């Protein structure tokens, strides 16, 4: 179901929490942690477990200016890199869960970045500040599109896996079709290469969307 910008805006700006697997240098491995995303403060905090969330957070990241990017190594891992401080390498339970976190983290990071920009312009002209403050949130429709494309790619991965398995299960000798037939090998390789290319294109588009400079208002015209 396609969400309208207003509905998606309201949904993605709500507090969100859940379990993620965090890579930690302390034990050199992956550990389950409970994460809480707070849009009001613009922070991502984590605790040892859900039962510990009333205690002091084990760690926290300020999301304003952070870069949130999916990993190329699999469809579950992603990284949150703040403007300053330690980056978090995280792993979701599945592709859909990762996309949910990516969408929410990016919206909060963008919201807090725009808020900070607005505050920095308070010392300038009133008209310029109002123009930036009243600018509509960017990227909500794009995030919706990214989610749908990611779902299509996930189905494409499953279909490719079915195709590759069918070819590999064919006999390697005999008079019929064989798994070593050049046309079948070319089909499997083409399918794999196409899938990789589409995944890389989506990753590039996401990176460009997050790193694109925000539209700054034109400087006010002053009378001479």
C-alpha positions in Angstrom: 0.0 0.0 0.0 1.4 3.4 -1.0 1.3 5.9 1.8 0.5 9.6 1.3 3.3 12.0 2.3 1.3 13.3 5.3 0.5 9.8 6.6 4.1 8.7 6.1 5.4 11.8 7.7 3.3 11.3 10.8 4.1 7.6 11.0 7.9 7.9 10.6 8.2 10.7 13.2 6.8 8.6 16.0 9.2 7.1 18.6 10.3 3.6 17.6 12.1 0.8 19.4 13.2 -2.8 18.9 16.0 -5.3 18.9 18.9 -5.0 16.6 22.2 -6.9 16.5 25.1 -4.5 17.1 28.7 -5.1 16.1 30.9 -4.4 19.1 34.7 -4.1 19.4 34.6 -5.2 23.0 34.0 -8.8 22.3 34.7 -8.6 18.5 31.4 -9.8 17.4 27.6 -9.3 17.1 25.5 -8.8 20.2 21.7 -8.3 20.6 20.8 -4.8 21.9 17.6 -2.9 22.5 17.5 0.3 20.5 15.2 3.3 21.0 14.8 6.1 18.3 13.6 9.3 19.8 12.5 11.8 17.1 12.0 14.6 19.7 15.6 14.6 20.8 17.0 13.3 17.5 18.8 10.5 19.2 19.3 6.7 18.8 20.0 5.0 22.1 20.7 1.4 23.0 20.4 -0.8 26.0 21.6 -4.3 26.9 17.9 -5.5 26.7 14.4 -4.3 26.7 14.1 -4.8 30.4 17.0 -2.4 30.9 15.6 0.5 29.0 14.6 2.3 32.2 18.2 2.4 33.1 20.9 4.7 31.7 21.5 4.1 28.0 24.7 2.2 27.1 25.3 4.4 24.2 23.7 7.2 22.2 24.1 8.8 18.8 22.9 12.3 17.7 21.3 11.9 14.3 21.5 15.5 13.0 23.9 15.3 10.1 24.2 11.5 10.4 24.6 9.3 7.3 22.5 6.1 7.4 23.4 3.6 4.8 22.6 0.0 4.0 25.5 -2.5 3.7 26.5 -4.2 0.5 27.4 -7.4 2.3 23.9 -8.5 2.9 20.2 -7.3 3.0 20.1 -7.1 6.8 23.1 -4.9 7.8 23.3 -1.1 7.9 25.5 1.6 9.4 24.6 4.8 11.3 27.5 7.3 11.0 27.0 10.5 13.1 28.6 13.8 12.3 30.9 13.2 15.2 31.6 10.1 17.4 31.4 6.4 17.0 29.5 4.8 14.1 27.1 1.9 14.8 27.1 -1.2 12.6 23.8 -2.8 13.0 21.9 -5.8 11.7 18.1 -6.1 11.5 16.1 -9.3 11.6 15.2 -9.2 7.9 15.1 -7.0 4.9 11.7 -5.4 5.8 12.9 -4.6 9.3 16.1 -3.0 8.0 14.1 -0.8 5.6 11.8 0.2 8.5 14.8 1.4 10.5 16.5 3.1 7.6 13.3 5.1 6.7 12.8 6.2 10.3 16.4 7.1 11.0 16.7 9.0 7.8 13.6 11.1 8.4 14.7 12.0 12.0 18.2 12.8 10.7 16.8 15.1 8.0 14.3 16.7 10.4 16.9 17.5 13.0 19.4 18.7 10.4 16.8 21.1 9.0 15.9 22.2 12.5 19.6 23.0 13.3 19.9 24.9 10.0 16.8 26.9 10.9 18.2 27.8 14.3 21.5 28.9 12.8 19.8 31.4 10.6 17.9 33.1 13.4 20.5 35.8 13.6 19.9 36.6 9.9 17.0 38.1 8.1 13.5 37.2 9.4 12.2 36.4 6.0 15.0 34.1 5.2 14.5 32.2 8.5 10.8 31.9 8.0 11.3 30.6 4.5 13.6 27.8 5.6 11.5 27.0 8.7 8.3 26.7 6.6 9.9 24.5 3.9 8.1 21.2 3.7 10.0 18.0 4.8 12.0 16.5 1.9 12.2 12.9 0.9 9.1 11.3 2.3 7.7 10.2 -1.1 11.2 9.1 -2.1 11.5 7.0 1.0 8.2 5.4 0.2 9.5 4.6 -3.3 12.8 3.2 -2.0 10.8 0.9 0.2 8.7 -0.4 -2.7 11.8 -0.9 -4.9 13.6 -2.8 -2.1 10.6 -5.1 -1.8 10.7 -5.7 -5.6 14.4 -6.4 -5.4 13.9 -8.9 -2.6 11.4 -10.8 -4.7 13.9 -10.7 -7.6 16.5 -12.2 -5.4 14.1 -15.1 -4.6 13.3 -15.6 -8.3 17.0 -15.6 -9.1 17.7 -18.2 -6.4 15.0 -20.4 -7.9 16.4 -20.1 -11.4 20.0 -20.8 -10.2 18.9 -23.8 -8.2 16.9 -25.2 -11.2 19.9 -25.0 -13.4 22.3 -26.4 -10.9 20.0 -29.4 -10.2 20.1 -30.4 -13.9 22.3 -33.4 -14.8 25.9 -32.7 -15.9 25.8 -35.3 -18.6 23.4 -37.1 -21.0 21.5 -36.2 -24.1 19.1 -33.6 -22.7 19.7 -30.2 -21.2 22.7 -30.1 -18.9 23.7 -27.7 -16.1 26.9 -27.1 -18.1 25.1 -25.9 -21.3 26.6 -22.5 -22.3 23.2 -20.9 -22.8 22.0 -21.9 -19.3 25.3 -20.7 -17.7 24.9 -17.4 -19.6 21.3 -17.0 -18.4 22.3 -17.6 -14.8 25.3 -15.2 -15.0 23.1 -12.5 -16.7 20.4 -12.8 -14.0 23.0 -12.5 -11.2 24.8 -9.5 -12.9 21.4 -7.7 -13.5 20.4 -8.2 -9.9 23.7 -6.9 -8.6 23.5 -3.9 -11.0 20.0 -3.0 -9.8 21.0 -3.3 -6.1 24.0 -1.0 -6.7 21.9 1.5 -8.6 19.4 1.6 -5.7 22.3 2.0 -3.2 23.7 4.9 -5.2 20.3 6.6 -5.5 19.9 6.3 -1.7 23.3 7.8 -1.0 22.7 10.7 -3.4 19.3 11.4 -1.8 20.9 11.5 1.7 23.9 13.5 0.7 22.2 16.0 -1.6 22.5 19.6 -0.3 19.3 21.0 1.1 17.8 23.9 -0.9 18.9 27.1 0.7 16.7 30.2 0.3 18.0 33.0 -2.0 19.6 35.9 -0.1 17.2 38.7 0.5 17.3 41.7 -1.7 18.4 44.8 0.2 17.5 48.3 -0.9 20.3 50.7 -1.6 
